[in-house]
Amino acid sequence: MSDFRLKVFLSVAKNLSFTKASQELFVSQPAITKHIQELESTYQARLFDRQGSKISLTEAGKLLLEHCGRILEDYKRLEYEMHLLHNEYTGELRLEIGRASCRERV
């Protein structure tokens, strides 16, 4: 249910690149630009300063970034808790394997 535009914003802000965000999210670059423009229109503020091929966060962008992570985490928590109401267990599972456990033993 989360707002995909916030995921787009977070990816662009993290990478400071529309191209890298499009690759990370498997979305075309024009679509990334459109999502950012929609957010800028909603908040009536530029979120990024564009200087040639480089971008940086504006004050409004920094403010949105502060809230964005919490909002997306709240969406995840809400989705998880709603599924729990129906005894459906969904969520994210992360596994990490250290290098030592991957070595072949002779």
C-alpha positions as CSV (number, residue, x, y, z in Angstrom):
1,M,0.0,0.0,0.0
2,S,2.9,2.4,0.5
3,D,3.3,5.4,-1.8
4,F,5.7,4.3,-4.5
5,R,6.6,8.0,-5.0
6,L,8.3,7.9,-1.6
7,K,10.3,4.8,-2.5
8,V,11.4,6.6,-5.7
9,F,12.3,9.7,-3.7
10,L,14.3,7.7,-1.2
11,S,16.2,5.9,-3.9
12,V,17.0,9.1,-5.8
13,A,18.1,10.8,-2.6
14,K,20.2,7.9,-1.5
15,N,21.9,7.5,-4.9
16,L,21.8,11.2,-5.9
17,S,21.0,9.9,-9.3
18,F,17.8,9.5,-11.3
19,T,19.5,6.9,-13.5
20,K,20.7,4.8,-10.5
21,A,17.3,5.0,-8.9
22,S,15.6,3.8,-12.2
23,Q,18.0,0.8,-12.3
24,E,17.5,0.0,-8.6
25,L,13.7,0.1,-8.9
26,F,13.4,-1.4,-12.4
27,V,11.5,1.7,-13.6
28,S,12.3,3.9,-16.6
29,Q,14.1,7.1,-15.9
30,P,11.2,9.2,-17.3
31,A,8.9,7.5,-14.8
32,I,11.3,8.4,-12.0
33,T,11.3,12.0,-13.1
34,K,7.5,12.0,-13.2
35,H,7.2,10.6,-9.7
36,I,9.6,13.3,-8.4
37,Q,7.7,16.0,-10.2
38,E,4.5,14.8,-8.7
39,L,6.0,15.0,-5.2
40,E,7.4,18.5,-5.9
41,S,3.9,19.5,-7.1
42,T,2.2,18.1,-4.1
43,Y,4.6,19.9,-1.7
44,Q,5.0,22.9,-3.9
45,A,8.7,22.8,-3.4
46,R,11.7,21.6,-5.4
47,L,13.3,18.5,-3.7
48,F,16.5,18.5,-5.7
49,D,18.9,21.1,-7.1
50,R,19.9,20.1,-10.6
51,Q,23.3,21.3,-11.8
52,G,24.1,19.6,-15.1
53,S,24.3,15.9,-14.4
54,K,24.7,16.3,-10.6
55,I,21.9,16.7,-8.2
56,S,21.7,17.5,-4.5
57,L,18.9,17.8,-2.0
58,T,17.2,21.1,-1.3
59,E,16.1,22.0,2.2
60,A,12.7,20.7,1.3
61,G,14.3,17.5,0.1
62,K,16.3,17.1,3.3
63,L,13.0,17.5,5.3
64,L,11.2,14.9,3.2
65,L,14.2,12.5,3.6
66,E,14.0,12.9,7.4
67,H,10.4,11.7,7.3
68,C,10.5,9.3,4.4
69,G,12.2,6.4,6.1
70,R,9.9,6.5,9.0
71,I,6.8,6.7,6.8
72,L,7.9,3.7,4.7
73,E,8.7,1.7,7.9
74,D,5.3,2.6,9.3
75,Y,3.7,1.3,6.0
76,K,5.6,-2.0,6.4
77,R,4.6,-2.3,10.0
78,L,0.9,-1.6,9.2
79,E,0.9,-4.1,6.4
80,Y,2.4,-6.8,8.7
81,E,0.0,-6.1,11.5
82,M,-3.0,-6.1,9.2
83,H,-1.9,-9.6,7.9
84,L,-1.6,-10.8,11.5
85,L,-5.3,-10.0,12.1
86,H,-6.0,-12.9,9.6
87,N,-3.2,-15.1,10.8
88,E,-1.2,-14.4,7.6
89,Y,2.5,-14.1,8.3
90,T,4.2,-12.0,5.7
91,G,7.2,-9.8,5.9
92,E,10.8,-9.5,4.9
93,L,13.3,-12.2,5.6
94,R,17.0,-11.4,5.4
95,L,19.7,-14.0,5.5
96,E,23.3,-13.3,5.8
97,I,26.1,-15.8,5.2
98,G,29.6,-15.1,6.3
99,R,32.6,-15.9,4.1
100,A,33.9,-18.5,6.4
101,S,30.7,-20.7,6.1
102,C,31.0,-20.5,2.3
103,R,34.6,-21.9,2.0
104,E,35.0,-25.4,0.7
105,R,36.6,-27.7,3.2
106,V,39.1,-30.2,2.1
